[in-house]
Amino acid sequence: MEEEVPVRPLYRHVRDLLLACRETHADEIDCDESLGFMSGYAEALAEGREVPGALTKVLEHERLCSNCREDCRALVDVLLARQVQGVPGQEP
């Protein structure tokens, strides 16, 4: 059995960047645009609904952007917590 060679962090980072470049498209949105749509996107995720077609660009952006992915996950967690707690003025 061959011994696995450890990948240096810099090489791993370069590999990840190259993979992200391969996955990007000319018509993608940036972080600012994603943030503008994030509330509707997070609500759909928190409610278990299918992501509407207009918000699929946020889904694509989130897949490649770890910062936006973390922000969205935090927002979804807050929305789920509000559902569980039954915050007044909010639908359960």
N, C-alpha and C positions, 0 to 999 in steps of 0.2 A: 504494500500500500504506500502511495506517495505521501510525503510529508507536506502539509499545507504551509505555504510561505506566507508569513504575516504581511498584511497590506499596510503600508505606512499611512498615517492620517492624511498627509498631503496628497498622496496618490488616490486615496479614497475620495477626497474632496474633489479632485480633478475628474475622477470617474463619474461622480454624482453630477457635476456640472455638465459633463458631456452627455450624460443620459438625459438631463433636463433640456439641453439644447435640442436633442433629437425629438423630444416630446412637444416642443413649443410650436406654435402656429402664428402666422402673420396677423390673424384677426383676434388675438387674445386681448384681454383687458389687463390693466395694471392694478397695483394695490389700491390706489385711490378710487378707481372705478369699482373694484370689488367691494370696497368698504361701503360704497353708496348702495349696493344691492344686498349687503350681508344680512340686514335684519330680516328681509323677506325670505332669504335663503335659509337662515338659521331657524326661523319659525317653521318652515316646511320640514326641515330635518327633525326638529323637536316634536312636531305633531305626527311624524311618521308618514307624511305625505310625499308623493313623488315630486321631485324638483321640477317646477314649471319650466317650459322651454326657454323663456326669457332669462332664467337664472342659471342655465347650464354653463354659461361663461364663468360664473362664480365657481361652480364645481370644478371646471377645468383649471382655473387659476389656483384654487385651493390645493389641488393635487400637486402642483409644482412649487407652491410658496409656503414654506413652513411657518412663517410669521402669520400670514392670513389664516392658515389652517389652525394654528393655536388660538388666534383671536376668535375664530368662528366656533371652535370647540368650547371655549369659555362661555361664549354667548349662548350656545345650545344648552350647556350645563345650567346656566342661570334660568333659562326658560323652562327647562325640565324641573328645576327646583321650585319654581313658581307654580307650576302645574300641580306638583305634589303637595305643596303647602296651601293651595287654594287661595292665592292672593286675591283680596277683594277687588272687584272690578274686572277680573280676568276670568275667561271661560276656563272650566276645569280641564 
